[in-house]
Amino acid sequence: MEKRTPHEFDTDSSTEVWSVQDYCKRVGVNAIEQARLVALFGAFATAAELRHNTRREQRFRTY
């Protein structure tokens, strides 16, 4: 998994820079949503940007 931290920012978890492809694989985002995020941000984005702009299918508990 590729993760980069820019030197001009703090190392706070919300400012860490992630590869969009690796983030989508880690979180379980489908290919259509991944393409939307790549078009929106390019190859890399901060964790906060990815977290706030990702649409995921809801998971329901089955009893």
C-alpha positions as a Python dict, from the first residue, in 0.01 Angstrom:
ca = {
    (1, 'M'): (0, 0, 0),
    (2, 'E'): (144, 332, -103),
    (3, 'K'): (118, 622, 142),
    (4, 'R'): (296, 955, 122),
    (5, 'T'): (313, 1238, 373),
    (6, 'P'): (392, 1585, 234),
    (7, 'H'): (672, 1767, 413),
    (8, 'E'): (486, 2096, 442),
    (9, 'F'): (198, 1948, 645),
    (10, 'D'): (169, 1795, 989),
    (11, 'T'): (165, 1418, 1018),
    (12, 'D'): (-195, 1426, 1139),
    (13, 'S'): (-395, 1130, 1004),
    (14, 'S'): (-632, 1357, 811),
    (15, 'T'): (-346, 1520, 617),
    (16, 'E'): (-174, 1198, 511),
    (17, 'V'): (-168, 1161, 135),
    (18, 'W'): (-291, 828, -5),
    (19, 'S'): (-294, 670, -346),
    (20, 'V'): (-659, 676, -455),
    (21, 'Q'): (-631, 324, -596),
    (22, 'D'): (-485, 183, -274),
    (23, 'Y'): (-744, 362, -60),
    (24, 'C'): (-1030, 222, -269),
    (25, 'K'): (-887, -128, -245),
    (26, 'R'): (-844, -95, 132),
    (27, 'V'): (-1194, 42, 198),
    (28, 'G'): (-1377, -174, -58),
    (29, 'V'): (-1494, 91, -302),
    (30, 'N'): (-1625, -34, -639),
    (31, 'A'): (-1460, 46, -973),
    (32, 'I'): (-1713, 312, -1077),
    (33, 'E'): (-1664, 508, -756),
    (34, 'Q'): (-1287, 467, -785),
    (35, 'A'): (-1295, 616, -1136),
    (36, 'R'): (-1500, 911, -1003),
    (37, 'L'): (-1245, 975, -726),
    (38, 'V'): (-952, 956, -970),
    (39, 'A'): (-1127, 1205, -1200),
    (40, 'L'): (-1194, 1432, -902),
    (41, 'F'): (-851, 1423, -732),
    (42, 'G'): (-604, 1254, -965),
    (43, 'A'): (-377, 973, -845),
    (44, 'F'): (-331, 1104, -488),
    (45, 'A'): (-551, 1276, -228),
    (46, 'T'): (-549, 1340, 144),
    (47, 'A'): (-723, 1096, 376),
    (48, 'A'): (-984, 1356, 471),
    (49, 'E'): (-1070, 1430, 105),
    (50, 'L'): (-1111, 1062, 27),
    (51, 'R'): (-1313, 991, 340),
    (52, 'H'): (-1556, 1279, 281),
    (53, 'N'): (-1605, 1218, -93),
    (54, 'T'): (-1645, 840, -101),
    (55, 'R'): (-1990, 693, -155),
    (56, 'R'): (-2016, 334, -41),
    (57, 'E'): (-2300, 87, -48),
    (58, 'Q'): (-2470, 48, 286),
    (59, 'R'): (-2409, -270, 477),
    (60, 'F'): (-2703, -412, 662),
    (61, 'R'): (-2694, -674, 931),
    (62, 'T'): (-2885, -990, 860),
    (63, 'Y'): (-3016, -1182, 1155),
}
